[in-house]
Amino acid sequence: MKELTAFYGIVAGVNFTLLGLWWVTVQERPHLRGPETGNGRTAYIISLQFVVPGTAALVSQVAPQTPTLWRVAFVIAGLAGGAGILMLAPNMGTPGHRVASRLLLYVGAPLYGLVAFAAAYPQLGAGSTASLNGPQWEGVLFCLLVLLGAQTAWTTAMSPAESRMQSPALTPTEPTAETTAESSAETTTETPAETTAESPADATIEPPAQAAAKS
């Protein structure tokens, strides 16, 4: 771990930088934190994708020469990250967040499990053909977690709001006060014209008795 001090310091900085950007995004997009649709749960679980790896990488820098410290920190991070995904990801807010939910369930949870496993049994990775020790395998997994967190944050932030996703239902139009007033106005304007046009025709027709008297 001592030779990877700079690397894990960068990992911690990247994660907390992305966490700050995600918080700004949540503040700029109110639909990402609406409690009525469960989006607050979504915003929180994505925050965990930056908080958990960043905190674990930061703790590992306290005493790089002590393997027990980073191993305990990474085991706790793996268990906490995996448990958070399993509890919250299946109930992520709107249907627009299904991509992020599937990424977390099918990619994030196994990655956190591997983080905990590699920290609990670092000697298993040391004997592989890749010639990587435990902290180096953890570094690869942490890079994948950074990629996963950025991808889930992007897909969630770019998903449309719930009100935009719902198509308006086709309902029959009901007459309003304006349409009723317009129709009555058209009726009153057309009626005098019709009576005016019909009045001369009615005036020229005389009963047969009056015509005989005149003759």
Protein Blocks (a to p, Z undefined) as FASTA:
>chain_A
ZZmmmmmmmmmmmmmmmmmmmmmmmmmmmklmcfknopmmmmmmmmmmmmmmmmmmmmmm
mmmmlmklmmmmmmmmmmmmmmmmmmmmmmgcbfklmmmmmmmmmmmmmmmmmmmmmmmm
mmlmmmpmnopafklmmmmmmmmmmmmmmmmmmmmmmpccfklmpccddddddddfklmm
mmmmmmmmmmmmmmmmmmmmmmmpccfklmmmmZZ
